[in-house]
Amino acid sequence: MGVARWLLLAILVVTMAFSEGDPPLPLEGTSLVIAHRGASSLCPENTIAAVYTALDLGVDMIEVDVHQSLDGELVVIHDATVDRTTNGEGKVKRLRLDELKALDAGSWFKSTFRNEKIPTLREVLEAAAGKAVILIELKAKQIEMQTIQLVKDLNMAHHVIIQSFDPQQIHNVKQYAPDIPTFLLVYKPKHSSQPERAARWMISVAQYVGASGIGIRGKWFTPELLALAAEEDLQVFVWAVDSPSRFRKFIEAGVHGIITNRPQDLLTLQNRKPS
């Protein structure tokens, strides 16, 4: 089965299994709604609150970022330091889990989220199990094997996608866990002034490392990429997309998924009212 059809089927299975009596989500002919760092326009990013809010909205996937603590725990936070999104300071990899858990990861966003904690990846996966696919972005080096093991321990290989900007990490995931879908992230492609050449470069790298798809910054998306990816059975997700006009652009283009800080607006545009 092709990757695109496999992912749609996986999401339909999750939806139908946990929404008895409700019709499946109208995925055909539209784009998957992927909550960037959870429902990050409504809650502090990469927190359990953001995950639960995204689940309540009814998104298809939740994207989270993963680093590793000093004592080897996989934790969900975007930056390499805690400075921007907590009341603490320092590099994530230099702090133990108990030190990270002692930080306030919510007040910077809004006072009502005071004392929201940095979650572990295990906590996020357990919260979303059977409710949405988790799109795991590897932010730290050499954490792919630990991430794979955690996913397998929780029996969630068919309910996650692993993505990274590092082609070697994607290659490693596919070597050791070929059943887990992977996406190669691209901030700006080589040959960006030549759309077809840029598309062929991205596809060649994705195929070389065994990726299931390509995640491209919306600014650099081109119809050429989507057309050539379709020929190779690769999915295309776009990210950093938050406005209704850009939602429409990418839905009409036929991208497989839209990663957005405003999933509530994308759901409304698709006539999938937040639950």
C-alpha positions, 0 to 999 in steps of 0.5 A: 500500500502506498504511503499516502493511502497508508497514513490516511487509513491509519488516521481513519482507523484511530478515528473510527475506533475511538468515536463509535457511532460517529462518521469518520473524518472527511479526509478525502479531498482535503488536507490533514490538520496538524497542530503545531506544538499542540494547539499553540495559539490557544495554549503554551506550546509543547505542553500537555494543555496544548496536546489536550486542547488539540485533541478536543478540537479534533485534529488529525495529528499533533506535532511535538519537538523532542530533546533529551535531559541530562539524565537521559529522559526524552522531553517535549520542548522546542528550543535547545534552552528553557529560556524562552518558554519557562521561568528558568535558564539553561540548556535542556541537555544540562538539566535533569528531568526533576529540574525541568519539571520544577519549571513553570512552562505556562506563565510566559503564555498566559497567567492561567497556565501558571505551573504548566510543566514540560512534559516527557514524550511518554506523557504526550504519547500516552495522552494522545494514544488512539486519538491522534497521530503524533508527529515527533520532531527529533531536535537533539542528536542521537535520540532516534533509537531511544525514541523508537524504543519508547514508541515500540514499548507503547505499541504505537508504531502505527500511530506516530510519524518521526521527522527531522531536518537531519537526513542521517536521523531519518536513515537511522529510524528507517534502518531500525524501525522500517514500520514507522513512517518518517518525514524529511524536513526542509527549511529551504531547498537547494536550487530554490530558484529552480522549482523542478530542480529543487523538487528533484533534489528534495525527493532524491534525498528523501528517497535515499534516506527512506523517508515516507514524505517531505515536510517543507516550509510553506514559503518554499512549496511548489506545485512541482514538488507535489507533482513529482512527489506523487509520482514517487508515492511521497507525501508532502506536508507544509508548515508555518501556515496560519492564515485562511488565505494560505490554508485555501492555497494549500488545500486547493494545491492538494498537499497532504497535511498542513502544520499550523499554530491555528488548527481551530481555524483550519478545521473551521475552514474545512467545515469540521467544527471544533468539538 
